[in-house]
């Protein structure tokens, strides 16, 4: 959105070159319009810190208004399709859109879904089995943004910057701590 507004501002600025110097009223109108657009842009920015994730570049930015607080590599969905007997299948992609933090977790446990057992060629335990819970694989902090998707730490830091996840967004532990400490419930997350 920031780039869209900047593009509009550039277009208006370039329009000045086609305006006759003898027309100060039209120049003043355009200058006023630029000020209005800047004010509208500023009003549209979230008031709390927010996150922008690029699934194309595997980059995450923590923003405060229009300032970058953190820019870091991350890992997002691999787009691998896993098929299983019984016409079950999972496409491992990171959802795109506007979300918000709905849960903050310290020392999160991972509840291992069926696909994780299928992927490892292991028998699938019952839904209540303690084998489903794993400690330490999500790092020290996690932010949930709906449907089981998290922004979390990782054991696999060498893979950061690559699309290798099952849909979550992974960060190194230092970056995740920095993000976790600044985000609160309801803060916006934009993924594209």
Secondary structure, 3 states (H helix, E strand, C coil): CHHHHHHHHHHHHHHHHHCCCCCHHHHHHHHHHHHHHHHHHHHHCCCCCEEEEECCCCEEEEEECCEEEEEEECECECCCEEEECCCEEEECCCCCEEEECCEEEECCEEECCHHHHHHCCCCCCCCCCHHHEEECCCCCEEEEEECCEEEECCCCHHHCCCCCECCCEECCHHHHHHHHHHCCCCCEEEEC
